[in-house]
């Protein structure tokens, strides 16, 4: 075959290939016949020790193509939280309805960190139905030896970042425990005119090279004690945000109920994969019978670096 | 009564003595290369009796002492005839010469074992020469993609080489390379197969009606045999393509006694990009990227004498992805490697003219490593802190088996044998090590420990003739010992063929199968990280039974035609529990994340094939249904399997216009894949988010369909015979008329904007199909000497 023939064929093929790869040419809108959707109730309450405000979301699911106003937020539900079978509080509909939540205030000390304590959430509504969900407050994590080192970590991309390490000890090797981590930068300044001290907390994202820790949704990182059952483990995490020596850093380490852990992990995986066509469809974890959402608890330990 | 029998026997004794029989045995081989010819035909024109060569080219034909006129034939080869008086056991090693291409040499097709004469149904053999002609993506000849064009075999996603045979999943295919199971058959996330066609001698796919000698998988057996190496002359062939190059060399070490074959293939994306990356990296940093795959096949054959032969074969191949970075502050190194190592030693022993034995020792290993290591460097350039993580997973087999062929007379072909395989499963383990200021702060191993299993089997089958009826009956018995559990299984098999006339036969088959190994994988995409795991005390073996019936006919001595209907039931097939795959992690035992259920598939397959002449190819059509049911999935309701495909149609045509120009085309059409779509949504609240977060939830499993797909691939060859070698330019185009075949379906939000203000005034949810492979041209240069 003559070289010119070959070049001509290749040139023509390349032109066709480039044309067929033009923007938008590889996707097309199609019609899909969807079945009529049967709404399910949605109940969400996530409480952590120290919370001064608890909020319950009560809503419903809708068909994927239905408009957003298909979501209902009923205001006439009865929602109670029981602690060891005693009514702890009821939740009332928040008339500042932009968030459409039922709320309850806890004492100034916040939601109790006593553990183990059984909590039961009861939701009753004439149209949505009656629901009872139980959770047990987990014990606080046993944390020691917190260390902060500026630019102490090296990321997989080769960058230096601030490193935070702490040691966590598992004291009940037969029990699977679940944890979440969040980091805050604390900025306080005093108004020179009034002398009032203002405190700002900015949450910083966390990452780790240690595959024992994985990403969460509400919590920056989550993990279980599978890797160090009955032993101590030094967790090494880092923040991508540049440190400032004038700031304090507070790390909250949460002991999570299993439902809290599964909900947070599945929600994060849903978030990560919702646009990934190769991922299996992800059903976000729920412990609401015949419904969606979660009732979960967390017990927090605060570490100041 | 007893006296009556005795007197009858005495009366017939002289006659029995007169009809003394002798056995003609030997090998059929290619005259130029010495390659053994598989399934070649031996036919006595006087008596009408015949035989077929086995996988090693051996035949045995027992005939009465008399004059015989034997015809030796094989598709694509000139017929050889031998006439002599048979008065003793005779050894005949026959060499057949290839028919001269593109001439009108008549090959005695009517004397070959034609499709209607074979007992075995649901079995397809595609000549490697045809496979190499089929237009291929980026010009990379792909055995598995060629198999996807056969009826009863579904492809996975566009461009993928997964095989879904009669409703089965990829792990239900037993892929054998020289008799050794291959666990990972893909490179580059399933785009290319690991089999280098230049090193392959023949490919046979069995989809049902399994003879007793096969076992261990539910849905198919894909046998791929490597070439043995030319015993007579040194030869080579190779190709230079867009993404890879390959070279195969073979020849005699001792002519007529010992031969070798070596074949290698490697991609070169990394070699192309490495200088570019190096140029774009700052001087105070180092970045090294690896991105390639390779295959290496080798085989050694030694003929001790006419009765003993030894074959040593090996394959290794891997995908390598990685990057290494370092600067003044530290270094990181990570990557992912996966690959197979396969080796086999086979000893052929012709025990007697009527008995042939093959003993095989095998070793195979598939593993994947994902590693990351990082370390800091202090001001003195010493390593300060370091961290290393290594995830490993894989499977390792050591096995042996012995197979006997016993051919007492032309009416019986008895096979029996036994085997044992020791499996070592490593279903995922993560080792972590960290050092801080020279002290170990973490050194642990997480994840499953190794599991061990021993698999045993024995089998017995007989292919026997009763007039127009030919039966292959047998039994395959297997056992699997794992943990403290011992599973056993007795699997009866039967295949029937009834000749209606010289060209037409009815066929039927029934087989039961048991599988002790599972692949934990996503339905959407097969990845190298998928885990091979055994049946355990908690996870039962997969089982199936399949019945098939059909007709087979040869038309005009040119075309093989068959219609087959089949019904298959599968028990204890495995799947991730709903939503469990994403929770699959180190903190969970994989057994807790899977569920077992049932599968059902049925359908009809039509196949018309032409194997020789200027025009070759086939037409295949499949009408099928494929279901799954798991108590813990889809609320226990039955649902279509992802690759349930109502219609699947393919046409493959190769045509030689002259001895210098040939055209090939393949057109496929299929019903769209079943998919699960998010059908509803809800709003959830997250403590630290002021806004609500909307979450979509999936509807019924695989309740929706992507659009039907169709595609035309074409290639043209320009060949030229030089004085001592032959060269070939192959120019191809994939998806020639550019049909946007859906690879996946997703939901998206589209917006309407006010034409005057540009403000968003409306939004709506739509579904979009996305295709990934447009028109893709290819060119490769091939040579042979």
Interface residues (C-beta under 8 A of the other chain):
Chain A: X1 X6 X9 X10 X13 X14 X16 X17 X19 X20 X21 X25 X26 X27 X28 X29 X30 X31 X32 X34 X35 X37 X40 X42 X44 X46 X48 X51 X55 X57 X59 X60 X61 X62 X63 X64 X65 X71 X99 X101 X152 X154 X155 X156 X157 X158 X160 X176 X203 X209 X210 X211 X212 X214 X217 X218 X224 X226 X227 X228 X233 X234 X236 X262 X265 X266 X267 X269 X270 X273 X274 X275 X277 X278 X279 X280 X281 X282 X283 X284 X285 X292 X293 X294
Chain B: X285 X325 X326 X327 X329 X330 X331 X332 X334 X372 X374 X375 X376 X385 X387 X389 X391 X430 X432 X434 X441 X442 X444 X446 X522 X523 X524 X525 X576 X578 X579 X581 X582 X583 X585 X586 X587 X676 X677 X678 X679 X680 X681 X682 X683 X684 X685 X686 X687 X688 X689 X690 X692 X693 X695 X696 X697 X698 X699 X700 X703 X704 X707 X718 X729 X731 X733 X735 X738 X740 X743 X744 X745 X746 X747 X750 X764 X765 X766 X767 X768 X769 X770 X771 X772 X774 X775 X776 X777 X779
